[in-house]
Amino acid sequence: ITTNGYLLPKVAQKLKDAGLKRINISLDSLDEEVAFKIAQKDVLKTVLEGIQAAADAGLKIKINCVPIKNVNEKDILDILEFCKNKGYIVRFIEFMENNHAKDGAKGLNADEIKAIISSKYQNFKIVPRDNTSPAQYYELEDGYQFGIIEPHKDDFCAACNRIRLTAEGFLIPCLYFEDAMSIKDAV
């Protein structure tokens, strides 16, 4: 499951009890004002409580962060440190332009993300790619690994095995796919 984490404080244990083993949670900033700007409502405290509820329930946690220029790029190191200290994997995702994206938003590419990380961690190395993951992982000197997902890279789609179910009940095979199939109609 990938979630914004907002409802996790109430449902994390139920999800675990239902058989969920791992969860991806979006966390784009640890700054309340920036998180408010991105979500258009006050979400940070609840999302952090949701992350903790998922951890308390015993779910394996990956944090997803989409760095946006002039919005949350200054938060990259804070989120990396937060995840490193908590033992979560963080994956920075290049912004994907699509029909749902806010006009004018520009994301950071992998090289820009790595440059920010290298301002504190000069010596990180690439980890051999696992073809079942959309992320390219890197390892810091202390062994902590973080990932970068590059949807604009030529080989990104080759290893994709994802399908998405939206909150509205639509199946989407790809975020770039314009059409969706309603499972509500099928059910």
URWO-V53690 format. One record per helix or strand. SS is the DSSP state (alpha for helix, beta for strand). FROM is the first residue (numbers start at 1). TO is the last residue. Records with the same first field share a line. If there is no record, write none. Layout:
SS=FROM-TO / FROM-TO
This chain:
beta=2-3 / 22-26 / 60-65 / 68-68 / 89-93 / 107-107 / 125-126 / 135-139 / 145-149 / 164-165 / 170-172 / 181-182
alpha=8-17 / 32-39 / 44-57 / 73-86 / 110-118 / 157-159 / 183-186
